[in-house]
């Protein structure tokens, strides 16, 4: 049995990202020893002190260089770990690269990581961070009243044909998640996925995370940048705790949606202007005119039925994100 203050060694891929870094921080606080991977940085240009200065990092955190386009580069970080969180993902919302290139790199990288897990003989379970975009991107999704659960998959052909907002990312997340779950079944390796919505909340990474920026568009005065007018959302802390919950759960199966909030842009304007009268939040009638994609509801019952509890309210999520953005000078 691992001691209460030493729960074993785990690996987190993509440790410098918004979610990855918050996961590393929480795992260290929870008593895990953590290996994390960051992209190769031969000229040492990237500052990762926000990770290395975390509480307990000096004795319990090791940082490795690895890249999804070289899957074997993850072997060393995975060796000796009992659990792996695959959070790293190529994000290319602007579609600068061909979708096939992004998707191929994402799948090859993920399967390379799973092979390393299988070969390690120590990894008991892999938790993959998937996305709501792997569940609800399909022809009828805006009209879907009841919401989507884990049985729903985004329609890759629809995405490739109509190319809606962030379609290339949605294709790569859908096909990568399917490939990983399939590999787990075929190779007797426990693989579970956590489907995350738009994640908002506090952050330790030095730059403003994309998803926090999207969640705070009304506060940041970026009304013209709104591509989505109805969101599924979660507090970063709940998403991180759900990852750890799935690692520690005695017998998780398949996919789990982690999306407690469902909110349209008008309701968001109402909540934010009540909480922060000092910010110039557009009035409800102004935001009503905004045209954009309406994301459907995602249903988190499977995760809740497994025993997980969401701890944060919508107000907590906005408050923590705004306070953190103010502290770091983004607001």
ROTORDREN-722061 format. One line per field, with one value per residue (C-alpha): residue in three letters; x, y, z; residue number from 1. Coordinates in Angstrom, 3 decimals, always signed. Layout:
REM ROTORDREN-722061
code = c(ALA|...)
x = c(X|...)
y = c(Y|...)
z = c(Z|...)
pos = c(NUM|...)
This chain:
REM ROTORDREN-722061
code = c(UNK|UNK|UNK|UNK|UNK|UNK|UNK|UNK|UNK|UNK|UNK|UNK|UNK|UNK|UNK|UNK|UNK|UNK|UNK|UNK|UNK|UNK|UNK|UNK|UNK|UNK|UNK|UNK|UNK|UNK|UNK|UNK|UNK|UNK|UNK|UNK|UNK|UNK|UNK|UNK|UNK|UNK|UNK|UNK|UNK|UNK|UNK|UNK|UNK|UNK|UNK|UNK|UNK|UNK|UNK|UNK|UNK|UNK|UNK|UNK|UNK|UNK|UNK|UNK|UNK|UNK|UNK|UNK|UNK|UNK|UNK|UNK|UNK|UNK|UNK|UNK|UNK|UNK|UNK|UNK|UNK|UNK|UNK|UNK|UNK|UNK|UNK|UNK|UNK|UNK|UNK|UNK|UNK|UNK|UNK|UNK|UNK|UNK|UNK|UNK|UNK|UNK|UNK|UNK|UNK|UNK|UNK|UNK|UNK|UNK|UNK|UNK|UNK|UNK|UNK|UNK|UNK|UNK|UNK|UNK|UNK|UNK|UNK|UNK|UNK|UNK|UNK|UNK|UNK|UNK|UNK|UNK|UNK|UNK|UNK|UNK|UNK|UNK|UNK|UNK|UNK|UNK|UNK|UNK|UNK|UNK|UNK|UNK|UNK|UNK|UNK|UNK|UNK|UNK|UNK|UNK|UNK|UNK|UNK|UNK|UNK|UNK|UNK|UNK|UNK|UNK|UNK|UNK|UNK|UNK|UNK|UNK|UNK|UNK|UNK|UNK|UNK|UNK|UNK|UNK|UNK|UNK|UNK|UNK|UNK|UNK|UNK|UNK|UNK|UNK|UNK|UNK|UNK|UNK|UNK|UNK|UNK|UNK|UNK|UNK|UNK|UNK|UNK|UNK|UNK|UNK|UNK|UNK|UNK|UNK|UNK|UNK|UNK|UNK|UNK|UNK|UNK|UNK|UNK|UNK|UNK|UNK|UNK|UNK|UNK|UNK|UNK|UNK|UNK|UNK|UNK|UNK|UNK|UNK|UNK|UNK|UNK|UNK|UNK|UNK|UNK|UNK|UNK|UNK|UNK|UNK|UNK|UNK|UNK|UNK|UNK|UNK|UNK|UNK|UNK|UNK|UNK|UNK|UNK|UNK|UNK|UNK|UNK|UNK|UNK|UNK|UNK|UNK|UNK|UNK|UNK|UNK|UNK|UNK|UNK|UNK|UNK|UNK|UNK|UNK|UNK|UNK|UNK|UNK|UNK|UNK|UNK|UNK|UNK|UNK|UNK|UNK|UNK|UNK|UNK|UNK|UNK|UNK|UNK|UNK|UNK|UNK|UNK|UNK|UNK|UNK|UNK|UNK|UNK|UNK|UNK|UNK|UNK|UNK|UNK|UNK|UNK|UNK|UNK|UNK|UNK|UNK|UNK|UNK|UNK|UNK|UNK|UNK|UNK|UNK|UNK)
x = c(+0.000|+1.253|+1.419|-1.318|+1.236|+2.690|+0.030|+2.425|+3.915|+1.862|+2.650|+0.860|+1.452|+1.231|+2.166|+2.575|-1.009|-3.899|-5.440|-2.176|-0.503|-3.539|-3.598|+0.118|-0.444|-3.404|-1.681|+1.327|-1.010|-2.780|+0.443|+1.379|+4.851|+4.530|+6.407|+5.242|+6.129|+6.680|+7.530|+11.204|+12.725|+16.374|+17.003|+15.490|+13.152|+10.150|+9.791|+8.448|+9.228|+5.483|+5.670|+9.033|+8.156|+4.938|+4.647|+6.406|+7.743|+11.393|+11.128|+8.119|+8.060|+10.214|+9.925|+10.681|+10.834|+8.489|+6.598|+3.495|+5.197|+7.848|+5.756|+8.815|+9.935|+7.324|+8.844|+11.144|+8.441|+6.033|+8.506|+7.673|+4.328|+1.100|-1.176|-0.934|-3.036|-2.850|-3.798|-1.489|-3.275|-2.375|-4.732|-4.989|-8.257|-7.012|-6.492|-3.012|-2.070|-4.018|-6.594|-5.169|-1.740|-3.109|-5.300|-2.529|-0.112|-2.749|-3.616|-0.022|+1.095|-1.727|-1.168|+2.583|+1.885|-0.438|+2.230|+4.721|+2.129|+1.643|+5.401|+6.039|+4.314|+3.600|+0.821|-2.554|-4.734|-4.676|-7.068|-7.450|-8.711|-11.286|-13.520|-17.191|-16.304|-15.940|-19.566|-21.834|-20.586|-23.213|-25.969|-28.822|-26.902|-28.226|-31.803|-31.091|-33.210|-32.400|-28.650|-26.017|-24.547|-21.533|-23.220|-23.023|-20.037|-19.362|-19.869|-16.456|-17.856|-20.204|-17.251|-15.054|-17.819|-19.171|-16.033|-17.762|-15.776|-12.764|-13.794|-10.245|-9.742|-13.100|-12.106|-8.774|-10.339|-13.101|-10.805|-8.093|-10.557|-12.029|-8.543|-7.449|-10.523|-10.166|-6.469|-7.362|-9.920|-7.610|-4.583|-6.104|-5.052|-7.466|-8.180|-10.925|-11.716|-12.968|-14.997|-14.374|-16.434|-15.133|-12.942|-12.857|-11.347|-8.025|-4.730|-1.046|+0.227|+1.762|-0.393|-4.151|-5.539|-7.652|-10.613|-10.582|-10.461|-13.478|-15.338|-14.641|-15.286|-17.944|-15.630|-12.634|-14.662|-14.160|-17.760|-16.725|-14.759|-17.776|-18.204|-20.390|-23.548|-24.439|-21.789|-21.217|-18.711|-16.919|-14.627|-11.017|-10.842|-13.845|-12.361|-9.023|-10.665|-12.715|-9.494|-8.072|-11.422|-11.266|-7.694|-8.668|-12.074|-12.143|-13.685|-14.398|-15.600|-15.281|-16.154|-17.317|-18.740|-17.714|-19.921|-22.088|-23.029|-25.043|-25.448|-26.319|-24.694|-27.649|-27.665|-23.897|-24.254|-26.857|-24.723|-21.546|-23.101|-24.714|-21.369|-19.190|-21.009|-17.582|-16.921|-18.647|-20.612|-22.841|-26.556|-28.764|-30.511|-27.129|-25.862|-29.209|-28.299|-25.047|-25.121|-23.089|-23.022|-25.227|-23.566|-25.976|-26.205|-23.820|-25.122|-22.806|-25.044|-22.651|-19.861|-22.221|-23.694|-20.145|-19.850|-18.248|-19.383|-19.103|-18.013|-18.115|-20.984|-21.103|-20.383|-17.279|-16.036|-16.335|-15.106|-11.953|-11.175|-11.674|-9.703|-6.842|-6.912|-6.874|-3.947|-1.949|-2.711|-4.987|-7.945)
y = c(+0.000|+3.482|+5.821|+8.424|+11.099|+9.097|+7.824|+6.593|+7.966|+9.300|+11.002|+14.072|+14.888|+18.548|+19.917|+23.543|+23.890|+25.373|+22.039|+20.076|+22.527|+22.679|+18.862|+18.700|+21.189|+19.223|+15.818|+17.138|+18.519|+15.132|+13.235|+11.910|+11.913|+13.441|+13.151|+15.686|+16.232|+19.540|+20.130|+20.180|+23.578|+23.377|+27.103|+27.149|+29.969|+28.753|+29.620|+26.616|+27.960|+28.136|+24.322|+23.851|+26.349|+24.547|+23.329|+19.896|+20.175|+20.128|+16.592|+15.190|+16.652|+15.682|+17.453|+15.571|+16.745|+14.934|+15.637|+13.988|+13.813|+11.567|+9.176|+7.240|+10.458|+9.743|+6.389|+7.768|+9.896|+6.932|+4.396|+3.325|+5.181|+3.555|+6.020|+8.296|+11.376|+12.155|+15.840|+17.149|+17.806|+19.665|+22.668|+24.488|+26.469|+28.612|+25.465|+26.527|+22.919|+20.381|+18.613|+15.204|+16.247|+17.380|+14.280|+11.869|+13.454|+13.337|+9.652|+8.469|+10.361|+8.928|+5.350|+5.721|+6.805|+3.807|+1.422|+2.892|+2.361|-1.270|-1.907|-0.249|-3.157|-0.686|+1.510|+0.380|+2.986|+5.801|+8.767|+10.662|+14.254|+14.358|+17.262|+18.098|+18.590|+14.795|+14.355|+16.976|+18.177|+16.866|+18.037|+18.219|+19.293|+22.862|+21.611|+18.846|+19.719|+16.850|+16.992|+14.381|+11.629|+9.343|+7.281|+10.232|+10.800|+13.776|+13.130|+13.395|+13.459|+16.329|+18.235|+17.718|+18.753|+21.873|+22.969|+24.729|+26.636|+24.573|+21.638|+20.341|+20.114|+18.321|+15.727|+15.041|+14.743|+12.399|+10.058|+10.086|+9.200|+6.341|+5.016|+5.124|+3.355|+0.721|+0.202|-0.277|-2.965|-4.765|-4.716|-5.308|-1.858|+0.227|+3.387|+5.824|+9.222|+12.367|+14.568|+18.179|+21.213|+24.793|+24.998|+28.263|+29.192|+30.165|+29.270|+29.091|+29.189|+32.575|+33.324|+33.742|+30.315|+30.234|+28.661|+31.240|+33.984|+32.413|+32.114|+35.756|+37.369|+39.672|+40.843|+41.294|+43.463|+41.068|+40.888|+40.738|+37.540|+35.499|+32.440|+30.559|+31.880|+28.908|+27.079|+23.926|+24.799|+23.585|+24.968|+23.853|+22.452|+20.164|+18.928|+18.181|+16.417|+14.350|+13.192|+12.067|+10.505|+8.331|+7.297|+6.252|+4.725|+0.925|+0.124|+2.936|+2.101|+4.039|+7.716|+10.185|+13.627|+16.312|+19.306|+20.711|+24.093|+24.982|+28.681|+31.021|+34.359|+36.369|+34.515|+34.943|+38.713|+38.807|+36.859|+38.801|+42.257|+41.397|+40.127|+42.839|+46.127|+47.793|+46.006|+47.200|+44.040|+44.420|+44.596|+41.553|+43.100|+43.781|+40.233|+38.907|+40.195|+38.210|+35.344|+32.248|+28.506|+27.178|+24.236|+21.594|+20.403|+17.671|+15.227|+14.338|+11.747|+8.833|+10.632|+11.695|+8.180|+6.840|+8.966|+12.188|+15.505|+18.885|+21.462|+24.770|+26.994|+29.041|+32.123|+30.443|+29.629|+33.218|+34.753|+32.583|+33.202|+36.963|+37.354|+35.357|+37.374|+40.636|+39.397|+38.480|+41.749|+40.422|+42.462)
z = c(+0.000|-0.855|+2.132|+2.422|+1.622|-1.267|-3.613|-6.286|-9.476|-12.379|-15.667|-17.063|-20.736|-21.717|-18.306|-19.369|-20.619|-18.638|-17.646|-17.498|-15.112|-12.791|-12.802|-11.912|-9.065|-7.664|-7.942|-6.015|-3.316|-3.211|-2.461|-5.906|-7.409|-10.874|-14.144|-16.699|-20.336|-22.102|-25.747|-26.771|-26.144|-27.262|-26.834|-23.333|-24.336|-22.417|-18.747|-16.847|-13.383|-12.682|-12.536|-10.880|-8.113|-7.145|-3.580|-3.257|-6.825|-5.784|-4.395|-6.296|-9.814|-12.786|-16.138|-19.380|-22.996|-25.359|-28.550|-30.036|-33.422|-31.801|-29.683|-28.457|-26.720|-24.003|-22.949|-20.281|-18.614|-18.477|-17.112|-13.576|-13.450|-12.260|-14.041|-17.065|-17.844|-21.550|-21.615|-24.375|-27.652|-30.823|-30.849|-34.124|-34.050|-36.922|-39.063|-40.145|-40.878|-42.902|-40.719|-41.758|-40.462|-37.090|-36.747|-37.747|-35.232|-32.501|-33.119|-33.640|-30.551|-28.428|-29.622|-29.103|-25.523|-25.003|-26.367|-23.890|-21.118|-22.141|-22.367|-18.988|-17.155|-14.318|-15.779|-14.442|-16.129|-18.674|-18.427|-21.700|-21.853|-24.613|-25.556|-25.932|-29.582|-29.843|-28.730|-30.221|-33.609|-35.979|-38.254|-35.751|-32.669|-32.339|-32.311|-29.797|-26.744|-24.414|-24.664|-25.453|-23.305|-23.755|-26.473|-28.871|-31.178|-33.429|-37.122|-38.766|-42.309|-41.362|-39.840|-42.892|-45.243|-43.518|-41.622|-38.677|-36.013|-34.774|-36.988|-37.438|-33.658|-33.310|-35.924|-34.233|-30.739|-31.991|-33.905|-31.214|-28.452|-30.512|-31.342|-27.692|-26.320|-29.063|-28.276|-24.602|-25.477|-27.889|-25.589|-22.185|-20.962|-18.898|-20.885|-19.872|-21.304|-19.661|-22.003|-21.007|-22.059|-22.199|-19.076|-17.118|-13.755|-12.183|-13.881|-13.022|-16.599|-17.484|-20.510|-20.600|-21.575|-24.756|-23.006|-20.186|-22.814|-24.562|-21.256|-20.386|-23.803|-22.358|-19.567|-21.857|-24.230|-27.134|-28.219|-31.874|-31.158|-30.107|-32.316|-29.839|-28.169|-25.982|-24.000|-22.000|-19.266|-16.139|-13.438|-13.987|-10.463|-11.028|-14.314|-12.639|-9.697|-12.153|-13.857|-10.504|-9.562|-12.709|-11.937|-8.391|-9.194|-8.705|-12.080|-14.529|-18.045|-21.281|-21.541|-18.871|-19.607|-17.106|-17.909|-15.115|-16.653|-19.720|-20.331|-23.171|-23.816|-22.438|-19.140|-18.993|-19.473|-16.688|-14.184|-14.946|-14.805|-11.453|-10.086|-11.632|-12.143|-12.534|-15.847|-18.983|-19.680|-22.759|-21.898|-22.443|-25.466|-27.101|-26.748|-27.934|-31.406|-31.538|-34.005|-33.305|-32.866|-30.057|-28.371|-27.074|-23.485|-22.367|-19.757|-16.853|-15.144|-15.694|-13.806|-11.000|-10.748|-10.371|-7.207|-8.406|-6.881|-8.591|-6.020|-7.881|-8.983|-12.192|-10.050|-8.525|-12.004|-13.249|-9.993|-9.854|-13.537|-13.235|-9.986|-11.461|-14.713|-12.711|-10.568|-13.666|-15.441|-18.185|-16.947)
pos = c(1|2|3|4|5|6|7|8|9|10|11|12|13|14|15|16|17|18|19|20|21|22|23|24|25|26|27|28|29|30|31|32|33|34|35|36|37|38|39|40|41|42|43|44|45|46|47|48|49|50|51|52|53|54|55|56|57|58|59|60|61|62|63|64|65|66|67|68|69|70|71|72|73|74|75|76|77|78|79|80|81|82|83|84|85|86|87|88|89|90|91|92|93|94|95|96|97|98|99|100|101|102|103|104|105|106|107|108|109|110|111|112|113|114|115|116|117|118|119|120|121|122|123|124|125|126|127|128|129|130|131|132|133|134|135|136|137|138|139|140|141|142|143|144|145|146|147|148|149|150|151|152|153|154|155|156|157|158|159|160|161|162|163|164|165|166|167|168|169|170|171|172|173|174|175|176|177|178|179|180|181|182|183|184|185|186|187|188|189|190|191|192|193|194|195|196|197|198|199|200|201|202|203|204|205|206|207|208|209|210|211|212|213|214|215|216|217|218|219|220|221|222|223|224|225|226|227|228|229|230|231|232|233|234|235|236|237|238|239|240|241|242|243|244|245|246|247|248|249|250|251|252|253|254|255|256|257|258|259|260|261|262|263|264|265|266|267|268|269|270|271|272|273|274|275|276|277|278|279|280|281|282|283|284|285|286|287|288|289|290|291|292|293|294|295|296|297|298|299|300|301|302|303|304|305|306|307|308|309|310|311|312|313|314|315|316|317|318|319|320|321|322|323|324|325|326|327|328|329|330|331)
